[in-house]
Amino acid sequence: MSFTIWLTGVPAVGKTTIGKILADNLRDNNEQHCVFLDADEVRKTYWPKLGLTPASRVLNFDGITSLASVCLRRNSNVVIACIAPFADDRNRCLKQLQMQGPAFLVYLHAPLLVLRDRDPKGLYRKQSEGIITGLTGVDGRYDIPKSDEVLASYDTNLAASPEMIVENIIHRVAETMYVGVVK
């Protein structure tokens, strides 16, 4: 049975890094194919003119969900790295994916000072200089998932390594699917 793992969290928390490692591990240790969908890459490839307004974000979530559904129907596991800041939209997309198979939400977080230090895209610097506003999790909305909505939650600053987080996610998914409980 194919499944989805959706990694959520604010910018620079490690969604893409962990998502790539997770998808690679699932490919290497499973007989099923695994597709990695990074929200930034999907947006750039399929909807380059899409903005960051709430309505544009919803269109991106829906597009990612549609792509993931196609992959699931073709018996591929899917790992999604997407901020998905709005709980209602995130939960709506997860419910759609659950119609195809188990879908798990993993919440990644880290202290703001750590995120500012990482800042691979320069977003936190631009926000602090007033160049941009509405940065998700700083002066833009991010609904932190409730504990009953997530398979697992990780502080990427405290974790030993992204590989350790991935190992734990895989263990939690296997354990959850083995006992037949699907969130």
C-alpha positions as CSV (number, residue, x, y, z in Angstrom):
1,M,0.0,0.0,0.0
2,S,1.4,3.4,-1.0
3,F,1.6,6.2,1.6
4,T,2.4,9.9,1.8
5,I,4.6,11.7,4.3
6,W,4.1,15.5,4.4
7,L,6.9,17.5,6.1
8,T,5.7,20.8,7.3
9,G,7.4,23.7,9.1
10,V,8.6,27.3,8.5
11,P,11.4,28.3,6.0
12,A,14.9,26.9,6.6
13,V,13.8,24.3,9.1
14,G,15.1,21.4,7.0
15,K,12.1,20.1,5.1
16,T,13.9,19.8,1.8
17,T,17.1,18.2,3.3
18,I,15.1,15.7,5.4
19,G,12.7,15.1,2.5
20,K,15.4,14.2,0.1
21,I,17.1,11.8,2.5
22,L,13.8,10.3,3.5
23,A,12.7,9.7,-0.1
24,D,16.2,8.2,-0.9
25,N,16.0,5.9,2.1
26,L,12.5,4.8,1.2
27,R,13.6,4.1,-2.4
28,D,16.7,2.1,-1.2
29,N,14.9,0.1,1.5
30,N,11.6,-0.6,-0.2
31,E,10.4,-2.4,-3.3
32,Q,8.1,0.5,-4.1
33,H,9.1,3.7,-6.0
34,C,9.1,6.9,-4.0
35,V,8.6,10.4,-5.3
36,F,9.9,13.5,-3.6
37,L,7.8,16.7,-4.2
38,D,9.4,19.9,-2.9
39,A,6.9,22.7,-2.9
40,D,9.4,25.3,-4.1
41,E,10.5,23.1,-7.0
42,V,6.9,22.2,-7.9
43,R,5.9,25.9,-7.9
44,K,8.9,26.9,-9.9
45,T,8.4,24.2,-12.5
46,Y,4.6,24.1,-12.9
47,W,3.4,27.5,-11.7
48,P,6.3,30.0,-11.9
49,K,3.9,33.0,-11.9
50,L,2.1,31.9,-8.8
51,G,2.6,34.4,-5.9
52,L,2.7,33.9,-2.2
53,T,-0.8,35.3,-1.4
54,P,-3.0,33.0,0.7
55,A,-5.0,32.2,-2.5
56,S,-1.8,31.4,-4.5
57,R,-0.6,29.1,-1.7
58,V,-3.9,27.2,-1.8
59,L,-3.5,26.7,-5.5
60,N,0.0,25.4,-4.9
61,F,-1.1,23.0,-2.1
62,D,-3.9,21.7,-4.4
63,G,-1.5,21.2,-7.2
64,I,1.0,19.3,-5.0
65,T,-1.9,17.2,-3.7
66,S,-3.0,16.4,-7.2
67,L,0.5,15.4,-8.3
68,A,0.9,13.2,-5.2
69,S,-2.5,11.6,-5.9
70,V,-1.4,10.6,-9.4
71,C,1.8,9.1,-7.9
72,L,-0.1,7.2,-5.2
73,R,-2.5,5.7,-7.8
74,R,0.5,4.4,-9.6
75,N,1.7,2.6,-6.4
76,S,4.5,5.1,-5.5
77,N,5.1,6.4,-2.0
78,V,5.3,10.2,-1.8
79,V,7.3,12.5,0.4
80,I,6.2,16.2,0.3
81,A,8.2,19.1,1.7
82,C,5.8,22.0,1.9
83,I,5.3,24.7,4.5
84,A,1.5,24.6,4.2
85,P,1.0,27.3,6.8
86,F,-2.8,27.1,7.0
87,A,-4.2,24.3,9.1
88,D,-7.5,24.0,7.3
89,D,-5.9,23.8,3.9
90,R,-3.2,21.4,5.1
91,N,-5.8,19.1,6.7
92,R,-8.0,19.3,3.6
93,C,-5.1,18.2,1.4
94,L,-4.1,15.4,3.8
95,K,-7.7,14.1,3.8
96,Q,-7.7,14.0,0.0
97,L,-4.4,12.0,0.1
98,Q,-5.8,9.6,2.7
99,M,-8.4,8.6,0.1
100,Q,-5.5,7.1,-1.8
101,G,-3.7,5.5,1.2
102,P,-2.2,6.5,4.6
103,A,-1.0,10.1,4.8
104,F,1.2,11.2,7.7
105,L,2.1,14.8,8.8
106,V,5.5,15.4,10.3
107,Y,6.1,18.8,11.9
108,L,9.7,20.2,11.8
109,H,10.6,23.2,13.9
110,A,13.7,25.0,15.3
111,P,14.3,28.2,17.2
112,L,14.1,31.5,15.2
113,L,17.8,32.3,15.9
114,V,18.8,28.9,14.3
115,L,16.6,29.6,11.3
116,R,18.1,33.0,10.8
117,D,21.6,31.5,10.9
118,R,20.7,28.8,8.4
119,D,18.7,31.1,6.0
120,P,19.7,29.4,2.7
121,K,17.5,31.7,0.7
122,G,18.2,34.9,2.6
123,L,14.5,35.2,3.6
124,Y,15.1,36.0,7.3
125,R,17.7,38.6,6.4
126,K,15.4,40.2,3.9
127,Q,12.6,40.2,6.4
128,S,14.7,41.8,9.2
129,E,15.9,44.5,6.7
130,G,12.3,45.3,5.8
131,I,12.8,44.1,2.2
132,I,10.0,41.5,2.5
133,T,7.0,41.2,4.8
134,G,4.8,38.3,5.6
135,L,7.5,35.7,6.2
136,T,5.8,32.5,7.3
137,G,6.3,32.0,11.0
138,V,7.7,35.5,11.7
139,D,5.3,38.2,10.6
140,G,3.3,35.8,8.4
141,R,0.8,33.2,9.6
142,Y,1.8,29.6,10.3
143,D,-0.6,27.4,12.2
144,I,1.4,25.0,14.3
145,P,-0.1,21.5,13.9
146,K,-1.8,20.1,16.9
147,S,-0.2,17.1,18.5
148,D,-3.1,14.8,17.5
149,E,-2.6,15.8,13.8
150,V,1.0,14.7,13.5
151,L,2.8,11.4,13.3
152,A,5.9,13.1,14.8
153,S,7.4,16.4,15.7
154,Y,11.1,17.2,15.6
155,D,13.3,20.1,16.7
156,T,15.8,20.0,13.9
157,N,18.2,22.0,16.0
158,L,18.3,19.4,18.8
159,A,18.3,16.3,16.6
160,A,21.6,14.5,16.2
161,S,21.3,14.7,12.4
162,P,18.8,14.7,9.6
163,E,19.6,11.0,9.1
164,M,18.5,10.3,12.7
165,I,15.2,12.2,12.1
166,V,14.7,10.2,8.9
167,E,15.4,6.9,10.6
168,N,12.8,7.8,13.3
169,I,10.2,8.9,10.8
170,I,10.5,5.6,8.9
171,H,10.3,3.7,12.2
172,R,7.1,5.6,13.2
173,V,5.5,5.1,9.8
174,A,6.2,1.3,9.8
175,E,5.0,1.0,13.4
176,T,1.8,2.9,12.6
177,M,1.1,1.0,9.5
178,Y,1.9,-2.3,11.1
179,V,-0.7,-1.9,13.9
180,G,-3.2,-0.6,11.3
181,V,-3.6,2.8,12.7
182,V,-3.7,5.6,10.2
183,K,-3.9,9.2,11.1
